[in-house]
Amino acid sequence: MLERFGHGGDLLTAQEAFGGTAADFLDFSSNMNPLGPPQAVLAVIQDYARIITAYPDPASRRLIAKLASLHGVPEESVLIGNGAAELIDLIIRVKQPKAAAVPAPSFIEYSDAVHKAGGQVWNVPLLEEEQFAFNERAADSVEARPSLWIFGSPNNPTGRRVEPALIRRLLDDGHTVVLDEAFIDFMPDGEAATLIKEAAVHERLTVLRSMTKFYAVPGIRLGYAIAHPDVVRGMRWLQVPWSVNSLAQAIGEAALEDSGFAERTLEWLAAERPYLAEQLGRLGLRVYPGEANYILFSLPTETGLTAGDLQRAMGRKGVLIRDASLFAGLGSQYCRVAVKLRRDNDRLLAALQACLASDTGKAGAGLEVK
């Protein structure tokens, strides 16, 4: 199992499982922008030796100022974090929910953070027949009143957005909401769909954003939260000092100045996501709708394959995919793949075709050949 630590993108585990070096693998198990990092970010890295001996700004003031200006919110409503994972942990520790409602499937960090804070998790099933959309039925399916709702929009692993009207309805009903918009930059109408401006003034709404996926810098942990100033103060008080290093801050500042990068990214995704989804369907896979830079699909039961079988077979061919059966609410036939450049997407498709054409009648027999 490649997700031994709960996530994709673990190249060391892949090397241990299949041999070779990290460079030998084409990684579709993590959802990074294949165009990045931007040139401005690479320039920052090359120049970093000049400032590495100085402490970082403990308050990330320049980056906060840029983000506040970009989103039109007060600086007091912005907190920089060591990736979205730290911010998820911080907001849950601030809110201390006795029970949190979490759509299933969704990012495992949500439930983990609630459990670590001593709270209960109520999984709210997203149904395959509804194409895993969070809708009025799902919102009404929780009879008791949770302390908190946690969403990803777009959701991971489904890629489906949560309609702002449903979030506002929950807020109007007195609920508290944490909204993870880590992949919203990949949506062409992301700035119109975001609830950042509302989060900056609403005491019961917090929006989390990641900068590592869109700008393809996962090795530099960087994200930010937008919330009411009182909530931001509570999160900052719990945050470990020097949480965000100076290289991450400088990369964030440089990335925000490259407006052309966002345009190129959206142009790429508008072409490649439909192409990859169509080709996956032609292989006999059931592809679910979404808007992010990754695609959820399921294997036909007649193949006799599980997601784990396919992951191992693909890994032996040097292509890593995500076993999505590990997400709560999904069965053994579900997989997730990132969207990449055309040549890489075609390599993925060729490897999938070869694996699916093997002797699958024996629940994965014949998949040992690399």
N, C-alpha and C positions, 0 to 999 in steps of 0.2 A: 504494500500500500504506500503510494507516494505521499499521501496526506498524513504522515505519521505525527506531524505537529499541527494538524488541523487546517492547513492551507495548501494551495498550489505553489508552483514556482520554487520547489525545493530541489535544486540541482544536485546537491550533495547526496541526498537520498536516492535520486535517480542514478547517480554514478555507482552508489553502493549496490543498487538493485540490478543494473544492466551493464555495468562496466563503462570504460571510456572516460572521457573528460567532459566538463560542462559544455565545451564548444561543440561536442558531438551531437547535442540535443537541440531540437526545435521545440520550444516550449509554448504549447497552447494551453497550459494549465493555469497560467496567470494572465491577467487582463491588462497588459501594458500597451501604450500607444507605440506602434512599430515605427513611427516617424521620428520619435524623439531620441534623446533629449534635444531641445532647441540649441542652435549654435551659440546663443548667448549664455546658456548654461554651461556648455563646454568651455567657453572662454573663462567663466568664473572658476571652474575647476583648475584650469591651467595656471591661473593667477593666485590660487589659494595659499600657496606656500608663503606668500608675502605677509599674510595676516594670521597664520596658524598659531603664532606664539601669543596672540592676544585673546583674552576672554571674550566670549560672545556677549552681545547685549542681553542681559537677563530678561528683558521685557519685549524683545523682538520689535522695537518701536518703529523702525523704518518699514518693515514688512507689514505691520499692523496698519500703518498710515496708508500704504499702497492698497491694501485690501479694503479698508474702510472707504477710500475714495472710489475704488472700482465698483463697489456694491452700493454706495450711497448710504452708509450707515455710520453711526458714531464709533470712534475708535474704542470707546469704553465697552462696546458690544462685541469686540473681537478678541479671541484668544488663540495664540499659535500653539500647536502641540507637536509632539514627537510622533507624527502619523495619526491617522484617524483612530487607530486602536487605543492610543493613550487617551484621546478625547472621549471615546465611548466609556472607558473605565472611569474617567473623572466625572462625567455628567451623571452616571449611575450612582457613584459614591455621593454626589451632591444631593440627588433626588431621593436616595435610599428607598426605593419602592418595595412595599411588602409583596406586591405581585405585579408583574409586567406582562402585557399581551404582546406576543411576537408572532407575526405571520410565519407559517411554515409551508414551504422552505424559505429561509433567509440566512443572512450571514451569521455564522456560529458565534462570533464575538459578542453579539447582543445578549444571547442567553448566558454565555459564560460570565459576562460582566455582572448580570443580575444575580446569578448564583454566588459569585464571589462576594457580593455585597449582602448576602443572606436573604435574598428575595426569592419568591416563587416565579416560575415562568409558565404562562398559559399559552400554549401553541394554538394559533388560530389557523386552521387548515385553509390553504389555497387549493382549489380543486382543478384537476386536469381538464375536466369537461368545461370549465370556465377559463381555460388557458392560463391558469395561475394568476388571474387578476385579483387584486384586492378591491372588493366592491361593497355595495350596501349589505349584501348577505353576510359577507365576512365581518363587517363592522358590527352587525347586529347579532352575530353568533355568540358573542361573549355576554352571558346573562349577568354574571356578577360584575362588579365595578373594579377594574384593575387600577393600581396607582399610576400606571404609566403604559403608554403604547410606544413601541419602537419599530420604525420602518426604514427600509432602504428604498430610495426612489431615484433612479431605477433600482429595482430589487436585485440582489445577488442570491441565487444564480439565474433567475428567470429573465432579467432585463426589462421587466414591466415597471412602468411608473405608477405611483399612487396619485390619484387625482387630487389636486389641492382642495377641491370642494369637500372631499371626505375628511381630510385633515382638519379643515376649518369646522366641519360639523362636530368632530370629536372635541375640538377646543371649545366650541360654543356649549357643548354638553358638560363642560367642566373637567375634561380629561387633560392630562399632561402628555406631551408628545415629544419624542426625540426623532428627528428626521435626518437620516444619513443620505446626503446627496453626493457621495463619493464619485459617482459616475455620471452626474448630470451634465458635466462639461461636454460629454460625447453626444448629447441630445441637441439637435439643431435649434430647438426652441428652449434650451436650458435656462437662459436668463429670464425668459417669460414665465417658465414653470417654477422657478425657485421660490421658496418662502423665506428667503434671507431677510428681506426688509421687515416682514412681520415678526420674525424671530427676534430681531434687534430690540423690539419694544414690548414683546409679549412674555410675561413671566413663566408661562407654561409651554412654551415652544422653543426648542433648541435645534438649530441646523448644524450639521457637521459636514465638512468638505475635506477632500483629500487633494493634494497636489502631486502625489507620486504616480498615480495611474496616467493622468492626462499628459504629464510632462515626462513620463518614462524614467523616473528616478527612484525606484523602489528601495535602492540601497541607502538613500537619504530619506529618513523618516520625516515627513512634513505634512501637516494638515492644519485646519483651523475650525474653530467653532464660532457661530454667531448666536448670541443670546442676549437677554436682558442684562444690563450692567450688573445687577445684583447676582445673577446666576454666574456671570463671568467671574466676578470676584470670588464666589465660592469655589469655582473650579481652579482658579489661580492659587488660592490658598492651599489646596490639596496637591497641587502640581509639584513634582520634584524640582528643586532649583537646578538651573542650567539644563533644563530638559531639551531645549532646541539648540543645537550647536551652530556655530557661526557659518559653516559651509552650507547647512540647510537654509539658514536665513538668507544668505547671499544668493543661493540658487532660486529661492522663491521670489526674491526681488527681481532678478534678471528675467525669469520666466514670464512674469506678468507684463514685462515691457515688450514682449514679442507677440504682437497681435496677429501677425501673419501666420504664426504657427497654428493658432486655433482655426483659422480659415482653411488651411491645408488639411488639418486633421478631419474636419467635418466633410470636406470634399472626398477624401479617401474613404471614410466610413460610409458615406452615402452610396458609393459604388460597390464596395467590397462586402458589406453586410448582406445586401440582397443576393449578391452573387454566391456567397458561401452558403447561405440558407437554402437557395434553390438547388445547389449542387448536392448538399447533404440530403435533401429530400429525394433527389434522383437516385441516391444510393439505397433508398428504402427506409431511411430514418425518419422518425416523426419529429419535426422541427416546430418549436413553439415561438410565438411572436414575442418580440422585444425591441428595445430601442438602444441598448448599450453596445459596447464593443466586445460582446461575447454572446454565444448562442447556446441555449439549452436544447438538447434533443434526447429522444429515447430510442432504444433498440427494439426492433420487432421481437415478440416473444418466440417466434418460430426459429430464430437464429440459435436459440439455446445459450446465448451469451449473456453474461452479466457485465455491468460497467467495469468491474474489477478485471474480468477476463480481457476485455477490450483494452483497458489501460495497460495491462502487462504486455499484450501483443504489440500494441503501438510503441511502447517503450523499447521493446527489442528492435524496433525499426528506427529508433532514434527520434520518435515524436511523442511528446508528453501531452496527455489530456487529463482533464479533471474527472474523477469518479464522483459524480453528483449524488450518488445514492447515499453519501455520507451526510447530506443535508437532511434535517428533520423534515418529514413529509414526503420524501421522494423514495421510490422503490429501487430495486437493484438494476433496472434497465436505463437509468438516467446518467447522461454525461454532459459536460460543459466544455466548450472550446472557445478560445479567444478568436477574434478576427484579426488577421495579419495582412501583410502585403500579398499581392496576387501569387507570386512565385511560391511563397510559403503556404498559402491556402491550398494551392494545387498539390504541393507535396503532402499536406495533411490528407487531402481527398484521395490521392493515390494510395497512401498507406491504409486508409480506412477501407478502400475498395478491396485491397489485397486481403486484409484481415477478415472482412465480411464474406469474401469468396472462399475462405478456407473451409475445412471440414468442421462446420459448426454444429452438426447434429449431435455431437457428444459433449455438449456444454463446454465448448472451448478447446476440444481436442484439436491438435494440428496447429496450435498457435505458438509453438515453441520456436519456429524457424524465424530467424532474423532477416 
